[in-house]
């Protein structure tokens, strides 16, 4: 008798899960998020970074904390890369950037 009750409960759970899955698919389709029509954007790397380019290429990075910038710079230099962390912009740099950007009228 105990097995019959658990088997019946499992069937109820499956039908509920099926209903939820059907509802999910309907909502995704209504919102344009259905997976069947989804096309992932892909931008292939136009050029490979080869070992021979290592000495002639400088890696620029920034935006981390100062401690992280120095840590990453040291680690990459230890691996033989030429690297430079970009300092945080000062007020003058930000003001110049705002005044020189293109504006549409």
N, C-alpha and C positions, 0 to 999 in steps of 0.2 A: 504494500500500500504506500509506503514512503517513497518508493521509486516512481510511482505513477504521479504523485504530487510534484516531485522535482522535475520530471519530464515535461509536465504541463507548464510549469513555471518557465522552463527554458524556451518553450515554444512561444510563450507570451513575450519574453524578452527579445527573441529574434524578430517577432513581428513589430515590436516597438522600435528596434534598431533599424529594421527595414524602412519603417515609416519615417524615422528621423533622417536616414540616408536619402530617401526620396525627397523629403522636404529640403534638405541641404542642396541637392542637385537642382531643384526648382528655383531656389533662391539664388544660387550661383548663376543660373541661366538668366534670370530676371535682371541681375546686376551686371551681366556681361562678364562674369568670372568663371564661366564653365571651362573646365580643363580640356575638353575636346577641341575647342577652338582657340586655345591659347598658343601663341607663337612667341617663344622666348627670343628676345633680342640678343644678338651675338655679334661682337666686334672682334674679329681676329686680330691678333697682334701683327702689326704691319712689318715689324722687323725684330729679329731675334737678337738677344744680348748674348754675344759669344765671349769666350775667354779671351780672344785676341782684342776685344774692345775694352777690356777691363782697365788697361793702363791709360786709355785715351778718353775715358768717360768719367764725369764727376756726378755722383749721386747727390741730389739736393733734397732735403727734407726739412720739416719743421712742424710746429703746431703742438708739440708735446711740451711737457714741463722742461725746465732747463736741465734738471737732473737726468731726465730720460733722453733729451737731445744729446747730452755729453756721453751718456752710456751707449746709445745706439751708434754715435759717431765713433767712439773708441772700439766698439765691437766690430764694426764694418772695416775700420782701418786695420784692425788686427787680422782681418781676412784678406787684406791686400787691395781693398777698394779705395778710390779717392772719393771722399765724402765731405760735405759741408752742410752743417745745419743752419737753417735760415733763422735769423733773430726775429723776435716779435717786432712788429712795426711800431714805431713811435707815433705820437700825435701828428707830427708834420707829414709823415708818410701816409697816414690815413687821410689827412686833409688833402694832400696832393692827389691821392687816388680818387677821392670823391669829386674833386673839381675837374679831373681830366676824363672821367668816364663818359661814354657816348650817351647823349640824351635825345630821345625822339620827341619832336614837337607835334 
